[in-house]
Amino acid sequence: MSRSRLSFLHNGLLLLVSSLALIGGAVGFQQTQRAPVAPSSPAATKPAPAVSDAIERPTSEPYKGSLSIFEDPQREEKLQINRVMDVLRIKEGSRVADIGAGSGWFTVRAARRVGTAGAVYAVEINQDYLKHIEERAGKEQLPNIRTILGKEDDPLLPAASLDAVLLLKTYHEIAQPIRLLQNTRKAMRANGLLGIIDRNGAGDDHGLNRDKVITETERAGFALVEEHDFVKPDGMDYFLVFRAK
């Protein structure tokens, strides 16, 4: 075969290879265009629920009965409520929250101590109880009492406003305690104190073991600073004092 013929065949083969390469590249480009990377789904970009909010224990049904149960004449002596307020540093001018206020038994006592320069927020999820507290505040001439219809997971207290908070025989009824305490923490001033008084129990018997209360409250961003057992002579009740971490 002549040299010119070989040269012609060689050049033709090179042209064919180049054409195939171009066609393959075009096909690959078209495939890439037809199958773009799928965008992230909304579920993937949503923040994961906070595991620390969950509790794995029973809770008691919120009490809805007669308010007279809170007005035992011996209750003040048994609980030593003035000593409780001393521990929580509640004094004239303090701003205090009573979460799960019930009949307002603690609310009115705290209101008398803080005076007109202070304020006490009575928080309840039961509107009828709040109405009773408002009427009681009027009768006892305590204009420094404010009532708040809270939520199960949020007491709806004003931010950075409180010197002290007390949950008196209420904690075992709270269905979402960690979230509620996290929201309570936002309402507290620096060095504000959180007091929890309750009785040892299983959670669904209107009591909860102190160890569980401590664990859950610490998960909500508080540190245990004091513990007392003077709130009931039989030692079944405990008084825990926390400060925000």
C-alpha positions as CSV (number, residue, x, y, z in Angstrom):
1,M,0.0,0.0,0.0
2,S,1.4,3.4,-0.9
3,R,2.6,5.8,1.8
4,S,-0.1,8.4,0.8
5,R,-2.8,5.8,1.2
6,L,-1.6,4.9,4.7
7,S,-1.5,8.5,5.7
8,F,-5.1,9.0,4.6
9,L,-6.3,6.0,6.6
10,H,-4.3,7.2,9.7
11,N,-5.8,10.7,9.5
12,G,-9.3,9.2,9.1
13,L,-8.9,7.0,12.1
14,L,-7.8,10.0,14.3
15,L,-10.9,12.0,13.1
16,L,-13.2,9.1,14.0
17,V,-11.7,8.7,17.5
18,S,-12.0,12.5,18.1
19,S,-15.6,12.5,17.0
20,L,-16.5,9.6,19.3
21,A,-14.9,11.4,22.3
22,L,-16.9,14.5,21.6
23,I,-20.1,12.5,21.3
24,G,-19.4,10.7,24.6
25,G,-18.7,14.0,26.4
26,A,-21.9,15.5,25.1
27,V,-23.9,12.5,26.3
28,G,-22.2,12.7,29.7
29,F,-23.0,16.4,30.0
30,Q,-26.7,15.8,29.1
31,Q,-26.9,13.0,31.7
32,T,-25.5,15.4,34.3
33,Q,-28.0,18.0,33.4
34,R,-30.9,15.6,33.6
35,A,-30.0,14.3,37.1
36,P,-29.0,17.3,39.3
37,V,-28.1,16.7,42.9
38,A,-31.3,16.6,44.9
39,P,-31.7,19.6,47.4
40,S,-31.8,18.8,51.1
41,S,-35.3,17.9,52.3
42,P,-37.0,20.1,55.0
43,A,-36.7,17.2,57.4
44,A,-33.0,17.1,57.0
45,T,-32.5,20.8,57.8
46,K,-34.9,20.9,60.8
47,P,-33.1,21.1,64.1
48,A,-33.3,17.8,66.0
49,P,-35.5,17.8,69.0
50,A,-33.5,18.2,72.2
51,V,-33.1,14.9,73.9
52,S,-32.7,16.6,77.2
53,D,-36.4,17.7,77.1
54,A,-37.6,14.1,77.4
55,I,-38.5,12.4,80.7
56,E,-39.2,8.8,81.2
57,R,-41.4,8.6,84.3
58,P,-45.0,9.0,85.2
59,T,-46.5,12.3,86.4
60,S,-49.5,13.1,88.6
61,E,-52.7,14.6,87.3
62,P,-52.9,18.3,88.1
63,Y,-55.1,18.8,91.2
64,K,-58.5,20.3,90.3
65,G,-60.4,19.9,93.5
66,S,-61.4,22.2,96.3
67,L,-58.9,24.9,97.2
68,S,-59.6,24.4,100.9
69,I,-57.0,21.6,100.9
70,F,-54.3,24.3,100.6
71,E,-55.5,26.3,103.6
72,D,-54.7,23.8,106.5
73,P,-54.2,26.0,109.6
74,Q,-51.2,24.0,110.5
75,R,-49.5,24.3,107.1
76,E,-47.6,27.4,107.8
77,E,-46.1,25.8,110.9
78,K,-45.3,22.5,109.2
79,L,-43.6,24.1,106.2
80,Q,-41.9,26.9,108.2
81,I,-42.7,29.1,105.2
82,N,-40.9,32.2,106.7
83,R,-37.8,30.1,107.0
84,V,-38.3,29.0,103.4
85,M,-38.4,32.6,102.3
86,D,-35.3,33.4,104.3
87,V,-33.4,30.6,102.4
88,L,-34.6,32.0,99.1
89,R,-33.6,35.5,100.2
90,I,-37.0,36.9,99.6
91,K,-37.1,40.3,101.1
92,E,-38.7,43.7,100.7
93,G,-38.5,44.7,97.0
94,S,-37.9,41.2,95.7
95,R,-39.7,39.9,92.6
96,V,-40.9,36.4,93.1
97,A,-42.8,33.7,91.2
98,D,-45.1,31.1,92.7
99,I,-45.5,28.4,90.0
100,G,-48.5,26.2,90.5
101,A,-49.9,28.8,92.9
102,G,-53.2,26.9,93.7
103,S,-55.2,28.9,96.2
104,G,-52.5,31.6,96.4
105,W,-51.4,30.3,99.9
106,F,-47.7,31.1,99.3
107,T,-48.4,34.0,96.9
108,V,-50.1,36.2,99.6
109,R,-47.4,35.4,102.2
110,A,-44.6,36.3,99.7
111,A,-46.5,39.4,98.7
112,R,-46.7,40.7,102.3
113,R,-42.9,40.2,102.7
114,V,-41.8,41.9,99.4
115,G,-44.1,44.9,100.0
116,T,-45.2,47.4,97.5
117,A,-41.7,47.8,96.1
118,G,-41.7,44.2,95.0
119,A,-44.0,41.9,93.1
120,V,-45.2,38.3,93.2
121,Y,-46.3,36.4,90.0
122,A,-48.9,33.7,90.7
123,V,-48.6,31.2,87.8
124,E,-51.4,28.6,87.1
125,I,-52.7,26.6,84.2
126,N,-56.2,26.6,85.9
127,Q,-58.1,29.9,85.1
128,D,-60.5,29.3,88.0
129,Y,-57.6,29.2,90.5
130,L,-56.3,32.5,89.1
131,K,-59.7,34.1,89.5
132,H,-59.7,33.0,93.1
133,I,-56.2,34.5,93.7
134,E,-57.2,37.8,92.1
135,E,-60.2,38.0,94.4
136,R,-58.1,37.1,97.4
137,A,-55.5,39.7,96.5
138,G,-58.2,42.3,96.4
139,K,-59.7,41.3,99.8
140,E,-56.3,41.2,101.4
141,Q,-55.2,44.5,99.8
142,L,-52.2,43.1,98.0
143,P,-51.9,45.1,94.7
144,N,-48.4,43.7,94.2
145,I,-49.8,40.3,93.1
146,R,-49.8,39.6,89.3
147,T,-51.6,36.5,87.9
148,I,-50.4,34.6,84.8
149,L,-52.1,31.9,82.9
150,G,-49.1,29.8,82.0
151,K,-48.6,26.8,79.8
152,E,-47.6,23.2,80.7
153,D,-44.1,23.9,79.4
154,D,-43.8,27.7,79.9
155,P,-44.8,29.9,82.9
156,L,-44.7,32.9,80.6
157,L,-42.9,35.0,83.1
158,P,-41.2,38.3,82.1
159,A,-37.5,37.8,81.0
160,A,-34.7,38.4,83.5
161,S,-37.1,39.8,86.1
162,L,-37.1,37.4,89.1
163,D,-35.0,37.1,92.3
164,A,-36.7,33.9,93.5
165,V,-39.1,31.2,92.2
166,L,-40.9,28.5,94.3
167,L,-42.6,25.3,93.2
168,L,-44.5,24.2,96.3
169,K,-45.8,20.6,96.0
170,T,-46.2,21.2,92.3
171,Y,-43.2,19.6,90.5
172,H,-44.7,16.1,90.4
173,E,-47.6,17.4,88.4
174,I,-45.6,19.0,85.6
175,A,-45.7,17.0,82.4
176,Q,-42.8,18.8,80.7
177,P,-40.6,19.8,83.7
178,I,-37.3,20.3,81.9
179,R,-38.8,22.6,79.2
180,L,-40.7,24.5,81.9
181,L,-37.6,25.0,84.0
182,Q,-35.6,26.1,80.9
183,N,-38.2,28.8,80.3
184,T,-38.2,29.7,84.0
185,R,-34.5,30.1,83.9
186,K,-34.8,32.8,81.2
187,A,-37.0,34.7,83.6
188,M,-34.5,34.8,86.5
189,R,-32.0,37.4,87.3
190,A,-28.3,36.6,87.9
191,N,-27.9,34.8,91.2
192,G,-31.7,34.2,91.4
193,L,-32.8,31.2,93.4
194,L,-35.2,28.4,92.5
195,G,-36.8,26.5,95.3
196,I,-38.6,23.1,94.9
197,I,-40.5,21.6,97.8
198,D,-42.1,18.2,97.2
199,R,-42.4,14.8,98.8
200,N,-40.7,11.5,97.8
201,G,-42.8,9.3,95.6
202,A,-43.1,7.5,92.3
203,G,-44.3,10.5,90.2
204,D,-47.9,9.4,89.8
205,D,-48.8,9.4,93.5
206,H,-48.4,13.2,94.1
207,G,-44.7,12.9,94.9
208,L,-41.4,12.4,93.2
209,N,-38.1,11.1,94.5
210,R,-35.6,14.0,95.1
211,D,-32.9,12.3,93.0
212,K,-35.0,12.6,89.9
213,V,-35.9,16.2,90.6
214,I,-32.2,17.0,91.0
215,T,-31.3,15.2,87.8
216,E,-34.0,16.9,85.7
217,T,-33.4,20.4,87.2
218,E,-29.7,20.1,86.5
219,R,-30.5,19.1,82.9
220,A,-32.5,22.3,82.6
221,G,-29.5,24.4,83.4
222,F,-29.5,24.7,87.2
223,A,-27.0,23.7,89.9
224,L,-28.1,22.4,93.3
225,V,-26.7,24.8,96.0
226,E,-28.6,23.9,99.1
227,E,-30.8,21.1,100.5
228,H,-33.1,21.2,103.6
229,D,-35.4,18.8,105.3
230,F,-37.1,21.1,107.8
231,V,-40.3,21.5,105.7
232,K,-42.0,18.5,107.3
233,P,-41.3,16.7,110.6
234,D,-41.5,13.2,109.2
235,G,-38.7,13.9,106.7
236,M,-40.8,12.8,103.7
237,D,-40.7,16.3,102.2
238,Y,-37.6,17.9,100.8
239,F,-36.6,21.4,100.0
240,L,-34.1,21.8,97.2
241,V,-32.5,25.1,96.2
242,F,-30.9,25.7,92.8
243,R,-29.2,28.5,91.0
244,A,-28.8,28.9,87.2
245,K,-25.5,27.6,85.9
